[in-house]
Amino acid sequence: MNKIIEKAASRVRSRKPSPGGSTSDSKTLKNQGSNASCLNISSTNTLGYGNLRCAVALPEGEDLNEWIAYHISDFYKQTTMLYGAILPKCTTANCPTMSAGKHCYGYLWQEVSGSTPKPLPAAEYVDNLMTWINELLEDEKMFPSAINLPFPAQFRDNAYKIIKRLFRVYAHIYLHHLQDVREMKMEPHLNSSFKHFIFFVQEFQLISAEELKPLQEVIDVLTKKVPC
Ligand SMILES: [Zn+2]
């Protein structure tokens, strides 16, 4: 298992269960669909990192590939920690396949290029995904850490693929584990992290409207226009 996920999961396992916590709420929530009004997301329930919409814009003189690589590494860490926290609840029984909304969007895992994509339990899908991203991040040819080393020609393709797949992790957490997140008092962290992520996605148009649909109403609530 991915080390960061395991670390976050063990931290949660060692906590005492929160009083009044129940899994039935999260079941009800699953059936309520994917909109923010049902999820009751509030734009003010964030950590208040200042104006994130402005913070994601490419600074003058900055290399776009460097900027994208920096953010991917950051979003990877954030999603790994957030998902790791709810991992104990993301069992094969609760989440037999990786999806965003019970009847909405199912995601298939393709082991290698050319192989037939297949459904996996959500935890296995996310573990495979985070392992794949981690391997890319540690590959000096793909994500060079030295400033003077050039990024490879396929960097953008891989970067966009990573971003698209990280979105699925946020979508799964929101649509299947929001009650778990709330019980752990982590909703401001989730909202702030996703808000930052989605501003970055919008700034560089990294994910299609179709792919974003499962969380469209959450996005609308969290990204209400703020002037830069
Ligand atoms: Zn799950």
Residues whose N, C-alpha, C, O or C-beta is under 5 A from the ligand:
A	BS01	ZN	C90 C95 A122 H176
